[in-house]
Amino acid sequence: MHNPSNIEKTLGLWQSYWHKAKLVWNPFLRLQEPIWCLSHEEAKKEGLTGSFAMIRLTDHRIIINLEEIIERKIDDYALEILAHEIGHHIFVPANLHDNAILLNRIRFGLPSIENRAPMVSNLYSDFLINDKLQRVNKLRMLDIYKAINSEDTFTDLWTLMMRTYEYLWRLNRGELATNLAFHSKRIDADASLLASLIRSYSKNWIHGGGRFAVLLYPYLMDDKAYEEARKKILILLDTENAGDGAGDIAGMTALDLEGFDEIIDMRKEALSIDGNKETESSKSNLGIDVNKMGGQGPRNEYMGPGNYIDLMKQVNPKADEQQLINAYYKEIALPHLIDFPVEISNNISMNLLEGVETWDSSDPIEEIDWLQSAISSPFILPGYTTKKRTYGSDSANDISEKPLDVYIGIDCSGSMVNPKQNFSWPVLAATIIGLSATRAGASVMGCLSGEPGSYLETDGFIRDETDLLTTLTSYLGTGYAYGIERLRKPFEEKPKKKSHIVIVTDNDIFSMLEAETNTKQTHWKLVDLALKNAGGHGTMVLHSQPDYNKDLVIRLEKLGWNVYYVRNEAELLKFASEFSQQNYAYEKI
């Protein structure tokens, strides 16, 4: 523990440099003063460990550990360190979205070792910022590296970094890479290319991330060498956790084909007469030459859910996996959302109060009846004790529109893929229908069923998007088909509101329909009863050839079910789009 007065003195000195550090970048820059941590304990509470400074992109803050800075004997470099941290906020990576794109491109260049992407991204952004501050702003970035250098902890990667700075700043050999035992022609050549890359992409840095990763790849392949190198580099890592606690970042599900094209090994490019041919060879040697159309989802233009989760957990290590998978399918579904069909009914010339019901958090807040809520409970708990009024009609002259509720049952047996590991067309179709319905004001009941085995369903018909998506994107992998018994709960009795039943399944549903129930009510009778009580329509989406089980299909159709065939799961997207347009035509009742 250092003398408190010494730390207080350092704090005062560093605070006096804050305004000057902002002027280095922009005189109009508005950024909150850093969070000054006077001890390691305070720094740890802010999430700062291992380094003396870090940034947070979530609240645009800089955290400085003054005790660590004094221990490292770099307390004389307030302007340089503060300007560097500001550079991360307004230059590289600047914001969560660009940080995610850069990480994704760096992951392209690190096949099979993508877990090292955050560290590589941090080193890349440090090079870009430090080069500008040293050359353009004449700050003493060189002296900081001299201060933290120690010959006994050199590694190949650290030597490569120091040699790169020597090339960038025209230093003599060994001025930063002081341990000559690590020098080699290979490192010299790579450092020269890295210096060239940093200068070439200083204005369009996001396009150089992949090439930078490819150049560092040989120094990171070996696990032991990587761990040794990381110990030395840890003191510099000030952006690795910059996205901690971040929310959803839109636009990250699509394949970044432009970024993929930029994954080029500059070593082979520099040696090649025909750069293009050598570039393709380089990709093959790195094992990253994948088909550009190898994406998943509609038009094969999306990354797989597993890759998406891995990437977003590097952006935000605290991200919840379920929340990520919800965001993944929602983002892909958004372009396909359609106006949900409406039921056209007799007009309401005057609204008459019929009673009250629970106000849900998805309802407009102005609908809350505060008096009835207070009468219900002295404690206001949104969605539980809050009430809203319900109205009925007294006339039948004109027409009004209201959407049908929808029940979505998905076969989640062993033949279905896990939507968190592989792209799931049934989940995408259900997401499109479910979000279209809730957006139009309808309620949705979602049910995953793999029986005999298990099932998962929402708590009745709901409008809460998160609960709905969490149910639809879960996985069971049990049994062989959707369980017909699941229709009993919502439709054994006629519900208050008409509903459309949609069940996505395959031919195994007929085995389920024929299965013994040990009661007088067969599954055939149950699907008939459910359809009648739903009062809307029923659609059985079958992943099957149209002529398979033809007699049983005819039997279903005679009960009133619409049977929609899909020959492959990709056609489920077409079904989801046609669902409202064809089966929910406006009709007057």
C-alpha positions as CSV (number, residue, x, y, z in Angstrom):
1,M,0.0,0.0,0.0
2,H,1.4,3.3,-1.0
3,N,1.4,6.5,1.0
4,P,-2.1,8.0,0.6
5,S,-0.6,11.5,0.3
6,N,1.5,10.3,-2.6
7,I,-1.6,8.9,-4.4
8,E,-3.5,12.1,-3.7
9,K,-0.7,14.1,-5.1
10,T,-0.7,11.9,-8.3
11,L,-4.5,12.2,-8.5
12,G,-4.2,16.0,-8.5
13,L,-1.5,15.9,-11.2
14,W,-3.5,13.6,-13.4
15,Q,-6.7,15.5,-13.0
16,S,-4.8,18.6,-14.2
17,Y,-4.0,16.8,-17.5
18,W,-7.5,15.7,-18.3
19,H,-8.5,18.8,-20.3
20,K,-5.2,18.7,-22.1
21,A,-5.7,15.1,-23.0
22,K,-9.1,15.9,-24.6
23,L,-7.5,18.7,-26.6
24,V,-5.2,16.2,-28.2
25,W,-8.2,14.7,-30.0
26,N,-10.8,17.5,-30.3
27,P,-11.4,20.8,-28.5
28,F,-15.1,20.1,-28.6
29,L,-14.9,16.6,-27.1
30,R,-17.3,16.0,-24.3
31,L,-16.3,13.0,-22.2
32,Q,-16.7,12.5,-18.5
33,E,-13.6,12.7,-16.3
34,P,-12.1,9.2,-15.6
35,I,-13.1,7.2,-12.6
36,W,-9.9,7.6,-10.5
37,C,-9.2,4.5,-8.4
38,L,-6.8,5.2,-5.5
39,S,-6.2,1.5,-4.7
40,H,-6.2,-1.9,-6.3
41,E,-9.4,-2.7,-4.4
42,E,-11.2,0.2,-5.9
43,A,-10.0,-0.7,-9.3
44,K,-11.2,-4.3,-8.9
45,K,-14.6,-3.1,-7.9
46,E,-14.8,-1.2,-11.3
47,G,-13.7,-4.3,-13.1
48,L,-10.1,-3.2,-13.7
49,T,-7.6,-6.0,-13.0
50,G,-4.2,-6.8,-14.6
51,S,-3.8,-3.3,-16.3
52,F,-3.5,0.2,-15.0
53,A,-6.3,1.6,-17.2
54,M,-9.4,0.5,-19.1
55,I,-12.4,1.8,-20.9
56,R,-16.1,0.9,-20.9
57,L,-18.0,1.4,-24.1
58,T,-21.3,0.9,-22.3
59,D,-21.2,4.1,-20.3
60,H,-18.3,5.8,-22.1
61,R,-16.0,5.9,-19.1
62,I,-12.3,5.6,-18.5
63,I,-11.0,3.9,-15.3
64,I,-7.5,4.6,-14.0
65,N,-5.8,2.7,-11.3
66,L,-3.4,5.2,-9.7
67,E,-1.8,2.7,-7.3
68,E,-0.8,0.5,-10.2
69,I,0.5,3.5,-12.2
70,I,2.7,4.5,-9.3
71,E,4.0,0.9,-8.9
72,R,4.8,0.8,-12.6
73,K,6.6,4.1,-12.3
74,I,4.6,5.7,-15.2
75,D,3.0,8.4,-13.1
76,D,4.8,11.0,-15.2
77,Y,2.9,10.1,-18.3
78,A,-0.6,11.3,-17.4
79,L,-1.1,13.2,-20.7
80,E,0.0,10.2,-22.8
81,I,-2.0,7.6,-21.0
82,L,-5.2,9.7,-20.8
83,A,-4.9,10.6,-24.4
84,H,-4.5,6.9,-25.3
85,E,-7.7,5.9,-23.4
86,I,-9.6,8.8,-25.0
87,G,-8.4,7.5,-28.3
88,H,-10.2,4.2,-27.7
89,H,-13.4,6.1,-27.2
90,I,-13.3,8.3,-30.3
91,F,-11.0,6.5,-32.7
92,V,-10.6,2.7,-32.2
93,P,-12.9,0.9,-31.4
94,A,-15.1,3.9,-30.6
95,N,-18.4,2.2,-30.1
96,L,-19.9,-1.2,-29.4
97,H,-21.0,-1.8,-33.0
98,D,-17.6,-1.1,-34.6
99,N,-16.0,-3.1,-31.8
100,A,-18.2,-6.1,-32.7
101,I,-17.4,-5.8,-36.4
102,L,-13.7,-5.6,-35.7
103,L,-13.8,-8.6,-33.4
104,N,-15.7,-10.6,-36.1
105,R,-13.1,-9.8,-38.8
106,I,-10.3,-10.7,-36.4
107,R,-12.0,-14.0,-35.7
108,F,-11.9,-14.7,-39.4
109,G,-8.1,-14.5,-39.2
110,L,-7.8,-16.7,-36.2
111,P,-9.4,-20.1,-37.3
112,S,-9.6,-22.5,-34.4
113,I,-8.2,-19.9,-31.9
114,E,-11.0,-17.4,-32.1
115,N,-10.9,-17.1,-28.3
116,R,-7.8,-14.9,-28.7
117,A,-9.6,-12.3,-30.8
118,P,-10.3,-9.8,-28.0
119,M,-6.6,-9.6,-27.1
120,V,-5.6,-9.2,-30.8
121,S,-8.2,-6.5,-31.2
122,N,-6.8,-4.7,-28.2
123,L,-3.2,-4.8,-29.6
124,Y,-4.4,-3.6,-33.1
125,S,-6.2,-0.6,-31.7
126,D,-3.2,0.2,-29.4
127,F,-0.9,0.3,-32.5
128,L,-3.2,2.7,-34.3
129,I,-3.7,5.0,-31.4
130,N,0.0,5.0,-30.2
131,D,1.3,5.6,-33.7
132,K,-0.8,8.7,-34.1
133,L,0.0,10.1,-30.6
134,Q,3.7,9.5,-31.1
135,R,4.1,10.8,-34.6
136,V,1.4,13.4,-35.0
137,N,0.9,14.7,-31.4
138,K,4.6,14.2,-30.4
139,L,3.6,12.5,-27.1
140,R,6.0,10.2,-25.3
141,M,4.4,6.9,-26.0
142,L,7.9,5.4,-26.7
143,D,9.0,6.2,-23.1
144,I,6.0,4.4,-21.7
145,Y,7.0,1.2,-23.4
146,K,10.6,1.7,-22.2
147,A,9.2,2.0,-18.7
148,I,7.2,-1.2,-18.7
149,N,9.8,-3.2,-20.7
150,S,11.7,-5.9,-18.9
151,E,14.2,-8.2,-20.7
152,D,13.5,-11.2,-18.6
153,T,9.8,-11.5,-19.7
154,F,10.3,-11.2,-23.5
155,T,8.5,-13.5,-25.8
156,D,8.3,-13.8,-29.6
157,L,5.0,-11.9,-29.6
158,W,6.3,-9.1,-27.4
159,T,9.5,-8.9,-29.5
160,L,7.3,-8.7,-32.6
161,M,5.3,-5.8,-31.1
162,M,8.4,-3.9,-30.0
163,R,10.1,-4.4,-33.3
164,T,7.0,-3.1,-35.1
165,Y,7.1,0.1,-33.0
166,E,10.8,0.4,-33.9
167,Y,9.9,0.3,-37.6
168,L,6.9,2.7,-37.1
169,W,9.0,5.2,-35.2
170,R,12.3,4.7,-37.0
171,L,14.1,3.6,-33.9
172,N,17.4,1.7,-33.7
173,R,17.3,-2.1,-33.4
174,G,17.0,-3.0,-29.7
175,E,15.8,0.4,-28.5
176,L,12.5,-1.2,-27.5
177,A,13.0,-4.9,-28.3
178,T,15.9,-4.9,-25.8
179,N,16.3,-8.7,-25.5
180,L,18.3,-9.4,-28.6
181,A,18.1,-13.2,-28.0
182,F,14.6,-13.1,-29.4
183,H,15.5,-11.3,-32.6
184,S,15.1,-13.2,-35.9
185,K,14.7,-12.6,-39.6
186,R,11.1,-13.9,-39.4
187,I,10.2,-11.4,-36.7
188,D,11.9,-8.6,-38.5
189,A,10.0,-9.4,-41.7
190,D,6.6,-9.7,-39.9
191,A,7.3,-6.5,-37.9
192,S,8.0,-4.6,-41.1
193,L,4.7,-5.8,-42.6
194,L,2.8,-5.0,-39.5
195,A,4.2,-1.4,-39.5
196,S,3.2,-1.1,-43.1
197,L,-0.3,-2.4,-42.3
198,I,-0.8,0.1,-39.4
199,R,0.1,3.0,-41.6
200,S,-2.0,1.8,-44.6
201,Y,-5.1,1.3,-42.5
202,S,-4.8,4.2,-40.1
203,K,-7.8,5.9,-41.8
204,N,-9.9,2.8,-42.5
205,W,-8.8,0.7,-39.6
206,I,-11.8,-1.7,-39.6
207,H,-10.6,-3.1,-42.9
208,G,-7.1,-4.0,-41.6
209,G,-8.2,-6.0,-38.6
210,G,-8.4,-9.3,-40.4
211,R,-4.9,-8.9,-42.0
212,F,-3.5,-7.9,-38.7
213,A,-4.9,-11.1,-37.1
214,V,-3.4,-13.3,-39.9
215,L,0.0,-11.8,-39.3
216,L,-0.2,-12.6,-35.6
217,Y,-1.7,-16.0,-36.1
218,P,1.7,-18.0,-36.0
219,Y,2.6,-16.3,-32.7
220,L,-0.7,-17.4,-31.1
221,M,-1.1,-20.9,-32.4
222,D,0.7,-22.7,-29.6
223,D,-1.3,-22.6,-26.4
224,K,1.8,-22.5,-24.1
225,A,3.4,-19.7,-26.1
226,Y,0.2,-17.8,-26.1
227,E,-0.2,-18.1,-22.3
228,E,3.4,-16.9,-21.8
229,A,2.9,-14.0,-24.2
230,R,-0.4,-13.0,-22.6
231,K,1.2,-12.6,-19.1
232,K,3.4,-9.9,-20.6
233,I,0.7,-8.3,-22.6
234,L,-1.9,-8.3,-19.8
235,I,-0.7,-4.9,-18.6
236,L,-1.7,-3.3,-21.9
237,L,-5.2,-4.8,-22.2
238,D,-7.5,-1.9,-21.7
239,T,-10.4,-2.8,-24.1
240,E,-10.8,-6.5,-23.7
241,N,-13.9,-6.1,-21.5
242,A,-15.0,-2.7,-22.9
243,G,-18.4,-4.2,-23.7
244,D,-19.2,-5.7,-20.4
245,G,-22.9,-5.4,-19.7
246,A,-23.8,-4.2,-23.2
247,G,-27.3,-4.7,-24.5
248,D,-28.2,-6.2,-27.9
249,I,-26.1,-5.0,-30.8
250,A,-28.2,-4.9,-34.0
251,G,-26.9,-5.9,-37.4
252,M,-24.4,-8.6,-36.4
253,T,-26.2,-11.7,-37.6
254,A,-25.5,-11.3,-41.3
255,L,-22.3,-12.8,-42.8
256,D,-19.6,-10.2,-43.2
257,L,-18.4,-11.2,-46.7
258,E,-16.5,-7.9,-47.2
259,G,-14.5,-8.7,-44.0
260,F,-13.9,-12.3,-45.2
261,D,-12.5,-11.0,-48.5
262,E,-9.9,-9.0,-46.5
263,I,-8.4,-12.0,-44.7
264,I,-5.2,-12.0,-46.6
265,D,-1.7,-13.2,-45.5
266,M,0.5,-10.2,-46.3
267,R,3.6,-12.4,-46.0
268,K,2.6,-14.5,-49.1
269,E,1.0,-11.5,-50.8
270,A,4.4,-9.7,-50.5
271,L,6.2,-12.6,-52.0
272,S,3.7,-13.3,-54.8
273,I,4.0,-12.1,-58.3
274,D,0.3,-12.7,-58.8
275,G,-1.2,-11.4,-55.6
276,N,-4.7,-12.8,-56.2
277,K,-3.6,-16.4,-56.8
278,E,-1.3,-16.3,-53.8
279,T,-4.1,-14.8,-51.7
280,E,-6.4,-17.7,-52.4
281,S,-3.5,-20.1,-51.6
282,S,-2.9,-18.3,-48.4
283,K,-6.5,-18.8,-47.3
284,S,-6.3,-22.5,-48.0
285,N,-3.2,-22.8,-46.0
286,L,-4.9,-21.1,-43.1
287,G,-7.8,-23.4,-43.3
288,I,-10.3,-20.5,-43.6
289,D,-11.2,-20.8,-47.3
290,V,-14.9,-21.5,-46.7
291,N,-17.6,-21.1,-49.3
292,K,-19.0,-17.6,-49.3
293,M,-22.5,-19.1,-49.6
294,G,-21.8,-21.3,-46.6
295,G,-24.0,-19.1,-44.4
296,Q,-27.2,-20.2,-42.8
297,G,-30.8,-19.0,-42.8
298,P,-32.6,-17.1,-45.6
299,R,-30.5,-16.8,-48.7
300,N,-27.6,-18.3,-46.7
301,E,-26.6,-14.9,-45.6
302,Y,-26.4,-15.3,-41.9
303,M,-23.8,-16.7,-39.5
304,G,-24.8,-19.7,-37.5
305,P,-26.3,-19.2,-34.1
306,G,-23.3,-20.9,-32.4
307,N,-20.8,-18.4,-34.0
308,Y,-23.1,-15.5,-33.2
309,I,-23.2,-16.5,-29.5
310,D,-19.4,-16.9,-29.4
311,L,-18.9,-13.5,-31.0
312,M,-21.3,-11.6,-28.9
313,K,-20.0,-13.2,-25.7
314,Q,-16.6,-11.8,-26.7
315,V,-18.2,-8.4,-27.1
316,N,-19.9,-8.7,-23.8
317,P,-18.6,-11.6,-21.6
318,K,-21.5,-11.2,-19.3
319,A,-24.1,-11.6,-22.0
320,D,-26.9,-14.1,-21.3
321,E,-26.9,-16.9,-23.8
322,Q,-30.7,-17.2,-23.9
323,Q,-31.0,-13.4,-24.5
324,L,-28.5,-13.7,-27.4
325,I,-30.3,-16.5,-29.1
326,N,-33.6,-14.5,-28.8
327,A,-31.9,-11.5,-30.4
328,Y,-30.5,-13.7,-33.1
329,Y,-33.8,-15.1,-34.4
330,K,-35.6,-11.8,-33.9
331,E,-33.1,-10.0,-36.0
332,I,-33.4,-12.5,-38.8
333,A,-37.2,-12.5,-38.6
334,L,-37.6,-8.7,-38.6
335,P,-37.4,-8.2,-42.4
336,H,-40.1,-10.9,-42.8
337,L,-42.6,-9.5,-40.3
338,I,-46.0,-9.0,-41.9
339,D,-49.1,-7.2,-40.9
340,F,-51.0,-9.8,-38.9
341,P,-54.4,-10.7,-40.3
342,V,-57.4,-9.3,-38.6
343,E,-60.9,-10.5,-38.0
344,I,-63.5,-8.1,-39.3
345,S,-66.4,-8.0,-37.0
346,N,-69.4,-5.9,-36.3
347,N,-68.8,-2.3,-35.4
348,I,-68.7,-0.8,-32.0
349,S,-70.7,2.4,-32.0
350,M,-70.3,2.9,-28.3
351,N,-67.9,1.3,-25.9
352,L,-69.5,0.0,-22.7
353,L,-67.5,-0.9,-19.7
354,E,-67.6,-4.6,-19.1
355,G,-65.1,-5.1,-16.3
356,V,-61.4,-5.0,-15.5
357,E,-58.5,-7.3,-16.2
358,T,-54.8,-7.4,-15.5
359,W,-52.8,-4.8,-17.2
360,D,-49.7,-6.4,-18.8
361,S,-46.4,-4.6,-19.2
362,S,-46.8,-4.9,-23.0
363,D,-50.1,-2.9,-22.9
364,P,-50.0,0.9,-23.4
365,I,-49.4,2.6,-20.0
366,E,-52.3,5.0,-20.5
367,E,-54.6,2.0,-20.2
368,I,-53.8,1.4,-16.5
369,D,-56.8,2.0,-14.3
370,W,-55.0,3.4,-11.2
371,L,-58.1,3.4,-9.1
372,Q,-58.9,-0.3,-9.7
373,S,-55.2,-1.1,-9.3
374,A,-55.2,0.6,-5.9
375,I,-58.4,-1.2,-4.9
376,S,-56.8,-4.5,-6.0
377,S,-53.7,-4.1,-4.0
378,P,-51.9,-1.3,-2.0
379,F,-48.7,-2.4,-3.8
380,I,-48.3,-1.5,-7.5
381,L,-46.6,-4.4,-9.2
382,P,-46.8,-4.0,-13.0
383,G,-48.3,-7.0,-14.7
384,Y,-49.6,-8.4,-11.4
385,T,-51.6,-5.9,-9.4
386,T,-52.2,-3.3,-12.2
387,K,-55.6,-3.3,-13.8
388,K,-57.2,-2.0,-17.0
389,R,-60.7,-1.6,-18.1
390,T,-62.3,-3.8,-20.7
391,Y,-65.1,-2.6,-23.0
392,G,-67.8,-4.2,-25.1
393,S,-70.0,-3.1,-28.0
394,D,-73.7,-2.0,-28.0
395,S,-74.2,-1.7,-31.7
396,A,-73.9,-3.6,-35.0
397,N,-73.8,-1.1,-37.8
398,D,-70.2,-0.7,-38.9
399,I,-67.2,-2.9,-38.7
400,S,-64.1,-3.0,-36.6
401,E,-61.0,-5.1,-36.8
402,K,-59.2,-7.1,-34.2
403,P,-56.4,-9.7,-34.7
404,L,-56.8,-13.4,-34.0
405,D,-54.7,-14.9,-31.3
406,V,-52.4,-17.6,-32.4
407,Y,-51.2,-20.9,-30.9
408,I,-47.8,-22.1,-32.2
409,G,-46.9,-25.7,-31.5
410,I,-43.5,-26.8,-32.6
411,D,-42.3,-30.4,-32.8
412,C,-39.1,-30.4,-30.7
413,S,-38.4,-34.1,-30.7
414,G,-35.0,-35.7,-31.3
415,S,-35.2,-35.2,-35.1
416,M,-35.2,-31.4,-34.6
417,V,-31.9,-29.4,-34.4
418,N,-30.9,-27.4,-31.4
419,P,-31.6,-23.8,-32.4
420,K,-28.7,-22.6,-30.3
421,Q,-26.2,-24.8,-32.2
422,N,-27.7,-24.9,-35.7
423,F,-30.0,-22.6,-37.6
424,S,-33.6,-23.7,-37.0
425,W,-36.2,-22.9,-39.7
426,P,-39.1,-23.9,-37.5
427,V,-38.0,-21.5,-34.9
428,L,-37.5,-18.7,-37.4
429,A,-41.0,-19.3,-38.9
430,A,-42.5,-19.3,-35.4
431,T,-40.7,-16.1,-34.5
432,I,-42.0,-14.4,-37.6
433,I,-45.6,-15.4,-36.9
434,G,-45.3,-14.7,-33.2
435,L,-43.8,-11.3,-33.5
436,S,-46.2,-10.3,-36.3
437,A,-49.1,-11.3,-34.0
438,T,-47.9,-9.4,-31.0
439,R,-47.1,-6.4,-33.0
440,A,-50.6,-6.3,-34.3
441,G,-52.0,-6.6,-30.7
442,A,-52.8,-10.3,-30.7
443,S,-51.7,-12.7,-28.0
444,V,-49.6,-15.8,-28.7
445,M,-49.2,-19.1,-27.0
446,G,-46.0,-20.9,-27.8
447,C,-45.4,-24.6,-27.1
448,L,-42.4,-26.9,-27.8
449,S,-43.2,-30.5,-27.5
450,G,-41.2,-33.7,-27.9
451,E,-43.3,-36.5,-26.6
452,P,-43.3,-38.9,-25.0
453,G,-40.8,-36.9,-23.0
454,S,-41.2,-33.3,-22.2
455,Y,-42.7,-30.0,-23.3
456,L,-42.3,-26.3,-22.7
457,E,-45.0,-23.7,-23.2
458,T,-45.8,-20.2,-22.3
459,D,-48.1,-19.4,-19.5
460,G,-51.2,-19.2,-21.7
461,F,-51.6,-16.6,-24.4
462,I,-49.2,-13.8,-23.8
463,R,-47.9,-10.7,-25.5
464,D,-44.5,-10.5,-23.7
465,E,-41.9,-10.8,-26.5
466,T,-39.1,-12.0,-24.3
467,D,-41.1,-14.8,-22.7
468,L,-42.4,-15.9,-26.1
469,L,-39.0,-15.9,-27.8
470,T,-37.4,-17.7,-24.8
471,T,-39.9,-20.5,-25.2
472,L,-39.6,-20.7,-28.9
473,T,-35.8,-20.8,-29.0
474,S,-35.4,-23.4,-26.3
475,Y,-34.7,-27.0,-27.0
476,L,-36.0,-30.4,-25.8
477,G,-34.8,-33.1,-28.1
478,T,-37.1,-35.7,-26.5
479,G,-39.7,-38.1,-27.9
480,Y,-40.6,-38.5,-31.5
481,A,-43.4,-36.0,-32.3
482,Y,-45.5,-33.0,-31.1
483,G,-47.8,-34.2,-28.3
484,I,-51.5,-33.8,-29.3
485,E,-52.3,-33.6,-25.5
486,R,-50.8,-30.2,-25.5
487,L,-53.9,-28.9,-27.2
488,R,-56.0,-29.8,-24.2
489,K,-55.0,-27.0,-21.9
490,P,-55.8,-24.1,-24.2
491,F,-58.7,-25.6,-26.2
492,E,-60.5,-28.2,-24.2
493,E,-62.9,-25.5,-23.3
494,K,-63.8,-22.7,-25.7
495,P,-61.5,-19.7,-25.0
496,K,-62.8,-16.2,-24.8
497,K,-61.1,-15.2,-28.0
498,K,-60.8,-17.0,-31.4
499,S,-57.4,-18.4,-32.2
500,H,-55.6,-19.8,-35.1
501,I,-53.7,-23.1,-34.3
502,V,-50.4,-23.6,-36.1
503,I,-48.5,-26.9,-35.5
504,V,-45.1,-27.4,-37.2
505,T,-44.2,-31.1,-37.3
506,D,-43.5,-34.0,-39.6
507,N,-44.9,-37.4,-40.5
508,D,-44.4,-38.6,-37.0
509,I,-47.5,-36.6,-36.0
510,F,-49.6,-39.4,-37.5
511,S,-48.1,-42.0,-35.2
512,M,-48.9,-39.6,-32.4
513,L,-52.5,-39.3,-33.7
514,E,-52.9,-43.0,-33.8
515,A,-51.2,-43.6,-30.4
516,E,-53.2,-45.2,-27.6
517,T,-54.5,-42.7,-25.1
518,N,-56.0,-45.1,-22.6
519,T,-59.1,-42.9,-22.5
520,K,-62.3,-42.7,-24.5
521,Q,-61.0,-39.6,-26.2
522,T,-58.6,-40.4,-29.0
523,H,-56.1,-37.9,-30.2
524,W,-58.2,-37.6,-33.4
525,K,-61.1,-36.5,-31.3
526,L,-58.9,-34.1,-29.4
527,V,-57.6,-32.3,-32.5
528,D,-61.2,-32.1,-33.8
529,L,-62.4,-30.6,-30.5
530,A,-59.4,-28.2,-30.3
531,L,-60.1,-26.9,-33.8
532,K,-63.8,-26.3,-33.1
533,N,-63.2,-24.6,-29.8
534,A,-60.4,-22.4,-31.2
535,G,-63.0,-20.9,-33.5
536,G,-60.5,-19.8,-36.0
537,H,-58.4,-22.0,-38.2
538,G,-56.0,-24.8,-37.8
539,T,-52.9,-25.4,-39.9
540,M,-50.7,-28.5,-39.7
541,V,-47.4,-27.7,-41.4
542,L,-45.9,-31.0,-42.4
543,H,-42.3,-31.6,-43.4
544,S,-43.2,-34.3,-45.8
545,Q,-43.9,-35.4,-49.3
546,P,-47.5,-34.6,-50.3
547,D,-48.4,-38.2,-51.1
548,Y,-47.2,-39.6,-47.8
549,N,-49.9,-40.8,-45.4
550,K,-52.5,-39.5,-47.9
551,D,-55.5,-41.1,-46.2
552,L,-54.6,-39.7,-42.8
553,V,-54.1,-36.2,-44.4
554,I,-57.5,-36.4,-46.0
555,R,-58.9,-37.3,-42.6
556,L,-57.3,-34.2,-41.1
557,E,-58.6,-32.0,-43.8
558,K,-62.1,-33.3,-43.4
559,L,-61.9,-32.2,-39.8
560,G,-61.2,-28.7,-41.0
561,W,-57.4,-28.6,-40.7
562,N,-55.4,-27.0,-43.4
563,V,-52.4,-29.1,-44.3
564,Y,-49.4,-27.2,-45.6
565,Y,-46.5,-29.2,-47.0
566,V,-42.9,-28.2,-46.9
567,R,-40.3,-30.4,-48.6
568,N,-37.4,-28.8,-46.8
569,E,-37.2,-26.7,-43.7
570,A,-36.2,-23.6,-45.7
571,E,-39.8,-23.6,-47.1
572,L,-41.0,-22.8,-43.7
573,L,-40.0,-19.1,-44.3
574,K,-42.4,-19.1,-47.3
575,F,-45.1,-20.6,-45.2
576,A,-44.6,-18.0,-42.5
577,S,-45.0,-15.3,-45.1
578,E,-48.0,-16.9,-46.8
579,F,-49.7,-17.8,-43.5
580,S,-51.4,-14.4,-42.9
581,Q,-51.8,-13.5,-46.5
582,Q,-53.8,-16.7,-47.5
583,N,-55.3,-18.2,-44.4
584,Y,-56.4,-15.0,-42.8
585,A,-58.1,-13.1,-45.5
586,Y,-60.3,-10.3,-44.4
587,E,-63.8,-11.6,-43.9
588,K,-66.9,-10.2,-42.4
589,I,-68.7,-12.2,-39.8
